[in-house]
Amino acid sequence: MRKRIGRTAAACPPRVAIVGALVATLLATAACTGTVPPDAAAAGTAPTSTSAPAPSATPSAGASSTPPAPVPDTLRFTGTTLAGSAFDATRLAGRPVVLWFWAPWCATCASQAWTVAEIAPKYRDTVPIVGVAGLGEQRDMKNFVTEFDLGDMPQIDDRKGALWKRFKVTEQSIFVIIDRDGKVVHQGFLDGESLTARVTALAGA
């Protein structure tokens, strides 16, 4: 028995009493093995992992954004609305667009205005309709917009005729329809029924 205690004492401090030596031996065995008792593992905290954290699955801020649509030459123009706001046609790229060239004194324009006022808000996000007012005074243009409730759609003040010349419009009322690729697919007169049919078809295309 003393020889066994002596061997244990080489690893742990000796005890005077025999009982003490036995207790020391048991403690030394537990301390030297490095094994965690089952109850201690259950009650303790999970060991800290030394492996590198898993990469985040969250995409970067710009990863999911849709690239802007290419801007066709037909939509590379700017202007000022009758309300005084800046207008940039490049923002309409990727969608079909209807340009309506009208004059405030034009009876035909007045007859079409009710249809335009009705469908423009409905297709604002899919087929924007943009008014291009010319051949008149600004005050008369504003009165025309108010009278026919056209204020919910952009109305470009083109008294100098820059856009009329750009699109080679020589009379009113003329609709210029541009498809989503920037190609002019119609330029000319449209009555209310034909305009509605065209815009509805473009919205569903």
C-alpha positions as CSV (number, residue, x, y, z in Angstrom):
1,M,0.0,0.0,0.0
2,R,2.8,2.4,0.8
3,K,4.5,1.7,-2.5
4,R,1.3,2.7,-4.4
5,I,0.9,5.8,-2.4
6,G,4.6,6.7,-3.1
7,R,4.0,6.4,-6.8
8,T,1.0,8.6,-6.7
9,A,2.9,11.1,-4.5
10,A,5.3,11.7,-7.4
11,A,2.4,13.5,-9.2
12,C,0.4,14.8,-6.2
13,P,1.4,16.2,-2.6
14,P,1.9,13.4,0.1
15,R,-0.5,13.0,3.0
16,V,0.4,12.0,6.6
17,A,-2.6,9.9,7.3
18,I,-3.5,6.8,5.3
19,V,-7.0,8.1,4.7
20,G,-5.6,11.3,3.4
21,A,-3.3,9.4,1.0
22,L,-6.3,7.6,-0.4
23,V,-8.2,10.8,-0.9
24,A,-5.2,12.4,-2.5
25,T,-4.8,9.5,-4.8
26,L,-8.4,9.8,-6.0
27,L,-8.1,13.5,-6.5
28,A,-4.9,13.0,-8.4
29,T,-6.5,10.5,-10.7
30,A,-9.4,12.9,-11.5
31,A,-7.0,15.8,-12.0
32,C,-4.5,14.0,-14.2
33,T,-6.9,12.3,-16.6
34,G,-8.5,15.5,-17.9
35,T,-11.8,13.8,-18.4
36,V,-14.9,15.9,-17.6
37,P,-17.4,14.1,-15.4
38,P,-20.7,13.5,-17.1
39,D,-22.7,15.7,-14.7
40,A,-20.3,18.6,-15.1
41,A,-20.6,18.5,-18.9
42,A,-24.4,18.7,-18.6
43,A,-24.4,21.6,-16.1
44,G,-21.6,23.6,-17.7
45,T,-21.3,25.9,-20.7
46,A,-20.6,24.5,-24.1
47,P,-16.9,24.8,-25.0
48,T,-15.8,27.7,-27.1
49,S,-15.3,26.8,-30.7
50,T,-11.9,27.6,-32.2
51,S,-13.1,27.2,-35.8
52,A,-13.7,30.3,-37.9
53,P,-17.4,31.6,-38.0
54,A,-19.5,30.6,-40.9
55,P,-19.7,33.3,-43.6
56,S,-22.8,35.4,-43.6
57,A,-25.5,34.5,-46.0
58,T,-26.8,38.1,-46.2
59,P,-26.0,39.5,-49.7
60,S,-24.3,42.9,-50.0
61,A,-26.3,46.0,-50.2
62,G,-26.1,46.2,-54.0
63,A,-26.2,42.5,-54.8
64,S,-29.9,42.3,-55.3
65,S,-30.5,45.7,-57.0
66,T,-31.7,45.7,-60.6
67,P,-29.3,47.3,-63.0
68,P,-30.8,50.4,-64.7
69,A,-32.3,49.9,-68.1
70,P,-30.2,51.3,-71.1
71,V,-31.4,54.7,-72.1
72,P,-32.4,54.9,-75.8
73,D,-31.8,58.1,-77.8
74,T,-35.5,58.8,-78.0
75,L,-35.6,59.4,-74.2
76,R,-32.5,61.5,-73.9
77,F,-34.2,64.8,-73.3
78,T,-35.1,67.0,-70.4
79,G,-37.6,69.8,-69.8
80,T,-39.6,71.8,-67.3
81,T,-43.2,71.0,-66.4
82,L,-46.0,73.6,-66.3
83,A,-45.8,73.2,-62.5
84,G,-42.1,74.3,-62.6
85,S,-40.5,70.9,-61.9
86,A,-37.5,69.5,-63.8
87,F,-38.4,66.6,-66.1
88,D,-35.8,64.0,-67.1
89,A,-37.1,61.5,-69.7
90,T,-34.2,59.1,-69.1
91,R,-35.9,58.0,-65.9
92,L,-38.6,56.4,-68.1
93,A,-36.2,54.0,-69.8
94,G,-37.2,50.4,-69.9
95,R,-41.0,51.2,-70.1
96,P,-43.3,52.1,-73.0
97,V,-43.9,55.8,-73.0
98,V,-46.7,57.9,-74.7
99,L,-45.9,61.5,-75.6
100,W,-49.0,63.7,-76.2
101,F,-48.4,66.9,-78.1
102,W,-51.2,69.3,-77.6
103,A,-52.1,73.0,-77.7
104,P,-54.4,74.8,-75.3
105,W,-56.7,76.2,-78.0
106,C,-57.0,73.0,-79.9
107,A,-60.6,71.6,-80.0
108,T,-59.4,68.1,-80.9
109,C,-57.0,68.1,-78.0
110,A,-59.8,69.1,-75.7
111,S,-61.9,66.1,-76.9
112,Q,-59.0,63.7,-76.2
113,A,-58.2,65.2,-72.8
114,W,-60.9,63.4,-71.0
115,T,-59.6,60.0,-72.2
116,V,-56.0,61.0,-71.3
117,A,-57.1,62.1,-67.8
118,E,-58.9,58.9,-67.3
119,I,-56.2,56.4,-68.3
120,A,-53.0,58.2,-67.4
121,P,-53.3,57.6,-63.6
122,K,-54.2,53.9,-64.2
123,Y,-51.1,53.2,-66.2
124,R,-48.7,55.7,-64.6
125,D,-46.2,53.0,-63.5
126,T,-46.5,50.8,-66.6
127,V,-47.0,53.1,-69.6
128,P,-46.4,56.7,-68.5
129,I,-48.2,59.3,-70.6
130,V,-46.4,62.6,-70.8
131,G,-48.1,65.8,-72.1
132,V,-46.0,68.2,-74.3
133,A,-47.8,71.5,-74.4
134,G,-46.9,74.0,-77.2
135,L,-48.2,76.6,-79.6
136,G,-49.7,78.7,-76.9
137,E,-49.3,80.9,-73.8
138,Q,-48.3,79.3,-70.4
139,R,-51.4,80.7,-68.7
140,D,-53.7,79.1,-71.2
141,M,-51.8,75.8,-70.9
142,K,-52.2,75.8,-67.2
143,N,-55.9,76.6,-67.5
144,F,-56.3,73.7,-69.9
145,V,-54.6,71.3,-67.5
146,T,-56.9,72.5,-64.7
147,E,-60.1,72.3,-66.7
148,F,-59.5,68.7,-67.8
149,D,-57.9,67.4,-64.6
150,L,-54.6,66.6,-66.2
151,G,-52.5,67.6,-63.2
152,D,-51.8,64.0,-62.2
153,M,-49.5,63.5,-65.2
154,P,-46.4,65.4,-66.2
155,Q,-47.1,68.3,-68.6
156,I,-43.9,69.7,-70.2
157,D,-43.9,73.4,-71.0
158,D,-42.6,73.4,-74.6
159,R,-43.6,76.9,-75.7
160,K,-40.2,77.2,-77.6
161,G,-41.0,74.0,-79.5
162,A,-37.8,72.2,-78.8
163,L,-39.5,68.8,-78.3
164,W,-41.9,69.4,-81.2
165,K,-38.9,69.9,-83.5
166,R,-37.1,66.9,-82.0
167,F,-39.9,64.6,-82.8
168,K,-40.8,66.4,-86.0
169,V,-44.4,67.2,-84.8
170,T,-45.9,69.8,-87.1
171,E,-49.6,69.7,-85.9
172,Q,-51.7,68.8,-82.9
173,S,-53.0,66.6,-81.5
174,I,-50.3,64.0,-82.0
175,F,-49.4,60.9,-80.0
176,V,-45.9,59.5,-80.2
177,I,-45.7,56.0,-78.7
178,I,-42.3,54.7,-77.8
179,D,-41.9,51.0,-76.9
180,R,-39.8,49.7,-74.0
181,D,-36.8,49.4,-76.3
182,G,-37.0,53.0,-77.3
183,K,-38.4,52.5,-80.8
184,V,-41.2,54.8,-82.0
185,V,-44.0,52.5,-82.9
186,H,-46.7,55.1,-83.6
187,Q,-46.7,58.8,-84.4
188,G,-50.0,60.4,-85.4
189,F,-53.6,61.0,-84.4
190,L,-55.5,58.6,-82.1
191,D,-59.1,58.9,-80.9
192,G,-59.9,58.0,-77.3
193,E,-60.8,54.4,-78.0
194,S,-57.7,53.7,-80.1
195,L,-55.5,55.4,-77.5
196,T,-57.0,53.3,-74.7
197,A,-56.5,50.1,-76.7
198,R,-52.9,50.9,-77.5
199,V,-51.9,51.8,-73.9
200,T,-53.7,48.7,-72.5
201,A,-51.8,46.4,-75.0
202,L,-48.5,48.0,-74.1
203,A,-49.2,47.5,-70.3
204,G,-49.8,43.8,-70.8
205,A,-46.9,43.2,-73.2
